[in-house]
Amino acid sequence: MHDGQEPTFTVAGNRLTLLTEGPERLSALLALIDGARHSLRFLFYIWEEDASGVRVRDALVDAARRGVQVSLIVDGLGAEAAANRRFFEPLRAAGGDVCVFVPRIGRRYLLRNHQKLALADDARVIVGGFNIEDAYFGTIEDQAWRDLGLIVEGPAAGRLAGYFDALKAWTALPGAPLRKLSRLLNEWSEDSGPIRWLLGGPSRRLSPWARMVKYEIRHSERIDMIAAYFAPGPLMTRRLDRAARRTRLRIVVPAKTDHAIALLAARFTYRSLLRHGAELYEYRPTKLHTKLFVADDAVHIGSANFDMRSMFLNMELMLRVEDAAFAAHLRAYMDREVAQSQRVTRELNRARAGWWTRTKQAGAYFVMAVLDPEITVWLNRD
């Protein structure tokens, strides 16, 4: 395991620092809150009422009491228990604003806000895949989720303020039209520059983030990814097959997960990927929640999984950084994760995938990559 503090990279006037370990993510989050002087904008999917959830909430309460403008958006499913039990009332009482994204009960409950960001003073932001829960701030020894966070300090952080405010305004509208949400995603996604915010959300076509990934899969000379949930649709799977024939493609997926169907669906794709030359690894030390995609010198870090929900449905936030040194550093990080993983060979895949297992894998893949997206799109038509 890699020890020591992560280096800071400067790209286009922005300072970038990885948060690879759970305890340092919590410390960085609390330091961000404590250092805020003017504003805090928080956007998270899951917020639990455990020790970490209370610490972060109470830090926000303290910030609001000292005059910081605090605004919070939580998901109606991921933070359902906390929202229903008045967990955020102390923050409201201190002057903070709390908004719930799409109530769970209703026609649109399958649409989820999966984004994670913590923005302070329009100058410093933490993004990544982690939620506000003890399980995301522990260690491998604790069997906590393995995940990534990233601190961005500089002008790129400030560009998220307008997006957050626009999303909050949409969330507050009763019966807000999804067409307006789709336009919002396209408006705030960035199409140029070495540092770009790329968004995902409900769309009949690939989201801005997924379109960029599609392009890079087709044109890159080397591709590495870590995917907590890996169930690309048939078309994207064929694109990966073609990339594996052309270049080196490494994919790390979980050996352990909280959803058995997700593991089955991922393994359904193995046969074709391995036949075309992809390198597949299953991460074994603990549950994997990392979302990382590296194509040549471009790095994508954020909330999006490599599945149909993240590409077409869920609200997602990814940062794309184009920098050779930063990409090399993330590949070294991936090398360390690969070293703790089991390589899946064609022989191993055949040995453990009998006809009944293969049938279950096919069923799981159909549900995750075909049925679930189709139903959600149908339910959320304006």
C-alpha positions as CSV (number, residue, x, y, z in Angstrom):
1,M,0.0,0.0,0.0
2,H,1.2,3.5,-0.9
3,D,2.0,5.7,2.1
4,G,2.8,9.4,2.4
5,Q,1.0,12.6,1.5
6,E,-0.1,13.0,-2.1
7,P,1.8,15.6,-4.1
8,T,0.0,18.7,-5.4
9,F,-0.2,19.3,-9.2
10,T,-0.7,22.7,-10.8
11,V,-2.7,22.8,-14.0
12,A,-4.0,26.0,-15.7
13,G,-3.6,27.9,-12.4
14,N,-5.4,25.3,-10.3
15,R,-3.9,23.2,-7.5
16,L,-4.9,19.6,-7.6
17,T,-4.4,17.2,-4.6
18,L,-5.7,13.6,-4.5
19,L,-7.4,12.2,-1.4
20,T,-6.8,8.5,-1.6
21,E,-7.5,7.4,2.0
22,G,-10.8,7.6,3.9
23,P,-9.6,9.4,7.1
24,E,-7.9,12.1,5.0
25,R,-11.1,12.7,3.0
26,L,-13.0,13.4,6.2
27,S,-10.2,15.7,7.5
28,A,-10.1,17.6,4.3
29,L,-13.8,18.0,4.2
30,L,-13.9,19.4,7.8
31,A,-10.9,21.7,7.1
32,L,-12.7,23.0,4.0
33,I,-15.8,23.9,6.1
34,D,-13.7,25.4,9.0
35,G,-11.8,27.5,6.5
36,A,-14.8,29.0,4.7
37,R,-15.4,32.7,5.2
38,H,-18.2,33.5,2.8
39,S,-20.1,30.6,1.3
40,L,-20.4,26.8,1.4
41,R,-22.2,24.8,-1.3
42,F,-22.6,21.1,-0.6
43,L,-24.1,18.5,-2.9
44,F,-24.2,14.8,-1.9
45,Y,-26.1,11.6,-2.8
46,I,-25.9,9.7,0.6
47,W,-25.8,11.4,3.9
48,E,-26.1,9.1,6.9
49,E,-26.9,9.9,10.5
50,D,-23.8,8.2,11.8
51,A,-20.7,9.8,13.5
52,S,-19.3,11.2,10.3
53,G,-22.6,12.5,9.1
54,V,-23.1,14.3,12.5
55,R,-19.6,15.8,12.4
56,V,-20.0,17.2,8.9
57,R,-23.5,18.5,9.7
58,D,-22.4,20.1,12.9
59,A,-19.4,21.7,11.2
60,L,-21.8,23.3,8.7
61,V,-24.0,24.5,11.5
62,D,-21.0,26.2,13.1
63,A,-20.1,27.8,9.8
64,A,-23.7,29.1,9.4
65,R,-23.6,30.5,12.9
66,R,-20.4,32.5,12.2
67,G,-22.1,34.1,9.1
68,V,-21.1,31.8,6.3
69,Q,-23.9,31.3,3.7
70,V,-24.5,27.5,3.7
71,S,-26.5,25.8,1.0
72,L,-27.0,22.0,0.8
73,I,-28.6,19.7,-1.8
74,V,-29.1,16.1,-0.8
75,D,-30.8,13.3,-2.8
76,G,-34.3,12.2,-1.8
77,L,-33.3,8.5,-1.8
78,G,-29.7,8.6,-0.7
79,A,-30.4,10.9,2.3
80,E,-34.0,9.8,2.8
81,A,-33.7,8.7,6.4
82,A,-31.8,11.8,7.5
83,A,-34.2,14.2,5.7
84,N,-37.3,12.4,7.1
85,R,-36.0,12.4,10.7
86,R,-35.3,16.1,10.7
87,F,-31.6,15.5,10.8
88,F,-30.9,18.7,9.0
89,E,-33.1,20.9,11.2
90,P,-30.2,22.3,13.2
91,L,-28.6,23.5,10.0
92,R,-31.9,25.2,8.9
93,A,-32.2,26.7,12.4
94,A,-28.7,28.2,12.1
95,G,-29.7,29.9,8.8
96,G,-28.5,27.2,6.3
97,D,-30.6,26.2,3.3
98,V,-31.4,22.5,2.7
99,C,-32.9,21.3,-0.5
100,V,-34.0,17.7,-1.3
101,F,-33.5,16.6,-4.9
102,V,-36.6,14.8,-6.3
103,P,-38.7,13.2,-3.6
104,R,-38.3,9.4,-3.6
105,I,-42.0,8.7,-3.8
106,G,-43.5,9.7,-7.1
107,R,-43.1,9.1,-10.9
108,R,-39.6,10.4,-10.9
109,Y,-38.1,8.5,-8.0
110,L,-35.8,6.5,-10.2
111,L,-34.0,9.7,-11.2
112,R,-31.1,10.2,-8.8
113,N,-28.7,13.0,-8.0
114,H,-25.5,11.0,-7.7
115,Q,-23.1,14.0,-7.7
116,K,-20.7,14.9,-4.9
117,L,-19.2,18.3,-4.3
118,A,-18.2,20.5,-1.4
119,L,-17.4,24.1,-2.6
120,A,-16.0,26.8,-0.3
121,D,-15.9,30.5,-1.1
122,D,-16.1,29.8,-4.8
123,A,-12.3,29.0,-4.6
124,R,-11.8,25.5,-3.2
125,V,-13.8,22.4,-4.0
126,I,-13.7,18.7,-3.1
127,V,-15.2,16.2,-5.6
128,G,-15.0,12.5,-6.0
129,G,-17.1,9.3,-5.5
130,F,-17.5,9.3,-1.7
131,N,-20.6,10.0,0.3
132,I,-21.1,11.4,3.8
133,E,-21.0,8.1,5.8
134,D,-18.6,6.4,8.1
135,A,-18.1,3.6,5.6
136,Y,-16.4,6.1,3.1
137,F,-14.0,7.6,5.7
138,G,-12.5,4.4,7.1
139,T,-9.5,2.3,6.0
140,I,-9.1,-1.0,4.2
141,E,-8.5,-2.6,7.6
142,D,-12.0,-1.3,8.5
143,Q,-13.4,-2.8,5.3
144,A,-14.5,0.7,4.4
145,W,-15.2,1.6,0.8
146,R,-12.1,2.2,-1.4
147,D,-12.6,5.5,-3.1
148,L,-11.0,8.7,-4.4
149,G,-11.4,12.4,-3.7
150,L,-9.8,15.4,-5.3
151,I,-9.2,18.9,-3.9
152,V,-9.3,21.6,-6.6
153,E,-8.1,25.1,-5.6
154,G,-8.4,27.8,-8.2
155,P,-10.6,29.3,-10.8
156,A,-12.0,25.9,-11.9
157,A,-13.6,25.6,-8.5
158,G,-15.4,28.8,-8.8
159,R,-17.0,27.8,-12.1
160,L,-19.2,25.3,-10.2
161,A,-21.0,28.0,-8.2
162,G,-23.3,29.0,-11.0
163,Y,-24.0,25.4,-11.9
164,F,-24.9,24.6,-8.2
165,D,-27.2,27.6,-8.0
166,A,-28.9,26.7,-11.3
167,L,-29.5,23.1,-10.2
168,K,-30.8,24.3,-6.8
169,A,-33.3,26.6,-8.6
170,W,-34.5,23.7,-10.8
171,T,-34.8,21.4,-7.8
172,A,-37.0,23.9,-6.0
173,L,-39.5,24.1,-8.9
174,P,-42.6,21.9,-8.5
175,G,-42.8,19.5,-11.4
176,A,-39.7,21.0,-13.0
177,P,-39.4,19.9,-16.7
178,L,-36.7,17.4,-17.5
179,R,-36.0,19.2,-20.8
180,K,-34.9,22.2,-18.8
181,L,-32.6,20.0,-16.7
182,S,-31.1,18.5,-19.8
183,R,-30.4,22.0,-21.2
184,L,-28.8,23.0,-17.9
185,L,-26.4,20.1,-18.1
186,N,-25.3,21.0,-21.6
187,E,-25.1,24.7,-20.7
188,W,-22.7,24.1,-17.7
189,S,-20.6,21.3,-19.2
190,E,-17.3,22.7,-20.6
191,D,-16.1,21.7,-24.0
192,S,-12.6,23.1,-24.0
193,G,-9.6,23.7,-21.8
194,P,-7.1,21.5,-19.8
195,I,-9.6,21.4,-16.9
196,R,-13.3,20.8,-17.7
197,W,-16.4,20.1,-15.7
198,L,-18.4,17.4,-17.5
199,L,-21.9,16.6,-16.3
200,G,-24.3,13.7,-16.7
201,G,-28.0,13.5,-16.3
202,P,-31.3,12.4,-18.0
203,S,-30.9,12.4,-21.7
204,R,-32.1,10.4,-24.8
205,R,-28.5,10.6,-25.9
206,L,-25.1,10.2,-24.2
207,S,-24.5,12.8,-21.5
208,P,-21.7,15.4,-22.0
209,W,-19.4,13.3,-19.9
210,A,-20.2,10.0,-21.6
211,R,-19.8,11.7,-25.1
212,M,-16.2,12.7,-24.1
213,V,-15.4,9.2,-22.9
214,K,-16.8,7.7,-26.1
215,Y,-14.5,9.9,-28.1
216,E,-11.5,9.0,-26.0
217,I,-12.2,5.3,-26.1
218,R,-12.1,5.5,-29.9
219,H,-9.0,7.7,-30.3
220,S,-6.7,7.1,-27.3
221,E,-3.6,5.0,-27.4
222,R,-3.8,3.8,-23.8
223,I,-6.9,3.5,-21.6
224,D,-7.1,2.7,-17.9
225,M,-10.2,2.7,-15.7
226,I,-11.4,1.8,-12.2
227,A,-15.1,1.2,-12.2
228,A,-17.1,0.5,-9.0
229,Y,-20.1,-0.4,-11.1
230,F,-19.3,-1.7,-14.6
231,A,-22.2,-2.5,-16.9
232,P,-21.8,-0.5,-20.1
233,G,-24.5,-1.0,-22.7
234,P,-24.0,-3.2,-25.8
235,L,-22.8,-0.4,-28.0
236,M,-20.3,0.9,-25.4
237,T,-19.1,-2.6,-24.8
238,R,-18.4,-3.1,-28.5
239,R,-16.4,0.2,-28.4
240,L,-14.3,-1.2,-25.6
241,D,-13.8,-4.4,-27.5
242,R,-12.5,-2.4,-30.5
243,A,-10.3,-0.4,-28.2
244,A,-8.8,-3.5,-26.7
245,R,-7.9,-4.8,-30.1
246,R,-6.2,-1.6,-31.0
247,T,-4.4,-0.5,-27.7
248,R,-3.8,-1.5,-24.1
249,L,-7.0,-1.4,-22.1
250,R,-6.9,-2.1,-18.3
251,I,-10.1,-2.3,-16.2
252,V,-10.3,-2.7,-12.5
253,V,-13.7,-3.7,-11.0
254,P,-14.8,-5.0,-7.6
255,A,-14.5,-8.5,-6.3
256,K,-16.7,-7.4,-3.4
257,T,-19.8,-5.2,-3.7
258,D,-23.0,-4.3,-1.9
259,H,-25.1,-5.3,-4.9
260,A,-24.7,-8.9,-6.1
261,I,-26.6,-8.0,-9.3
262,A,-23.9,-5.5,-10.2
263,L,-21.1,-8.0,-9.9
264,L,-23.0,-10.5,-12.0
265,A,-23.7,-7.8,-14.7
266,A,-20.0,-6.8,-14.8
267,R,-18.9,-10.4,-15.2
268,F,-21.3,-10.9,-18.1
269,T,-19.1,-8.5,-20.2
270,Y,-15.8,-10.3,-19.4
271,R,-16.0,-13.0,-22.1
272,S,-16.1,-10.5,-25.0
273,L,-13.6,-8.1,-23.5
274,L,-11.0,-10.8,-22.7
275,R,-11.4,-12.3,-26.2
276,H,-10.5,-8.9,-27.7
277,G,-7.4,-8.5,-25.4
278,A,-8.6,-6.3,-22.5
279,E,-6.8,-6.7,-19.1
280,L,-9.4,-7.3,-16.4
281,Y,-8.7,-7.2,-12.7
282,E,-10.9,-7.6,-9.6
283,Y,-10.0,-5.6,-6.6
284,R,-10.0,-7.8,-3.5
285,P,-9.0,-6.0,-0.3
286,T,-12.3,-4.3,0.4
287,K,-15.4,-3.0,-1.4
288,L,-14.5,-0.7,-4.4
289,H,-16.2,2.6,-5.0
290,T,-13.6,4.4,-7.1
291,K,-14.6,6.1,-10.4
292,L,-11.5,6.8,-12.5
293,F,-10.9,6.9,-16.2
294,V,-7.5,7.7,-17.8
295,A,-7.1,8.0,-21.5
296,D,-3.6,9.0,-22.7
297,D,-2.9,12.3,-20.8
298,A,-6.6,12.9,-19.8
299,V,-7.9,12.0,-16.4
300,H,-11.6,11.8,-15.4
301,I,-12.4,11.8,-11.6
302,G,-15.8,12.2,-10.0
303,S,-19.1,10.5,-9.3
304,A,-19.9,8.6,-12.5
305,N,-19.8,4.8,-12.8
306,F,-19.2,3.0,-16.0
307,D,-22.8,1.9,-16.4
308,M,-26.0,3.0,-18.2
309,R,-27.4,4.9,-15.3
310,S,-24.3,7.2,-15.1
311,M,-24.2,7.6,-18.9
312,F,-27.9,8.4,-19.5
313,L,-29.9,8.9,-16.3
314,N,-28.3,9.9,-13.0
315,M,-27.0,13.4,-12.3
316,E,-23.2,13.1,-12.4
317,L,-20.2,15.4,-11.9
318,M,-16.8,14.6,-13.4
319,L,-13.7,16.6,-13.7
320,R,-11.5,16.1,-16.8
321,V,-7.9,17.1,-16.4
322,E,-5.5,17.0,-19.3
323,D,-2.0,17.0,-18.0
324,A,0.8,14.4,-18.6
325,A,2.3,14.5,-15.1
326,F,-1.1,14.2,-13.4
327,A,-2.1,11.3,-15.7
328,A,1.2,9.5,-15.0
329,H,0.5,9.9,-11.3
330,L,-3.0,8.4,-11.6
331,R,-1.6,5.5,-13.6
332,A,0.9,4.8,-10.8
333,Y,-2.1,4.9,-8.4
334,M,-3.8,2.4,-10.6
335,D,-0.7,0.2,-10.7
336,R,-0.9,-0.1,-6.9
337,E,-4.6,-1.0,-7.1
338,V,-3.9,-3.6,-9.8
339,A,-1.2,-5.1,-7.5
340,Q,-3.9,-5.8,-4.9
341,S,-6.2,-7.3,-7.5
342,Q,-6.7,-10.7,-9.1
343,R,-6.2,-10.8,-12.8
344,V,-9.2,-12.4,-14.6
345,T,-7.9,-14.6,-17.4
346,R,-10.0,-16.3,-20.1
347,E,-9.2,-19.6,-18.3
348,L,-10.4,-18.3,-14.9
349,N,-13.5,-16.8,-16.4
350,R,-14.4,-20.0,-18.2
351,A,-13.8,-22.1,-15.0
352,R,-16.1,-20.1,-12.8
353,A,-18.9,-19.3,-15.3
354,G,-20.9,-22.5,-15.9
355,W,-24.2,-22.4,-17.7
356,W,-26.3,-21.4,-14.6
357,T,-23.9,-18.7,-13.6
358,R,-23.8,-17.4,-17.1
359,T,-27.6,-17.4,-17.2
360,K,-27.7,-15.3,-14.0
361,Q,-25.0,-13.0,-15.4
362,A,-27.0,-12.4,-18.6
363,G,-30.2,-11.7,-16.6
364,A,-28.4,-9.2,-14.3
365,Y,-26.8,-7.5,-17.3
366,F,-30.2,-7.2,-19.0
367,V,-31.7,-5.6,-15.9
368,M,-28.9,-3.2,-15.4
369,A,-27.9,-2.3,-18.9
370,V,-31.2,-2.5,-20.8
371,L,-34.4,-2.8,-18.6
372,D,-33.6,-0.3,-15.8
373,P,-32.6,2.5,-18.2
374,E,-35.6,1.9,-20.4
375,I,-38.1,2.0,-17.6
376,T,-36.5,5.1,-16.0
377,V,-36.6,7.0,-19.3
378,W,-40.2,6.0,-19.8
379,L,-41.2,7.1,-16.3
380,N,-39.5,10.4,-16.6
381,R,-40.9,11.6,-19.9
382,D,-42.3,15.1,-19.7
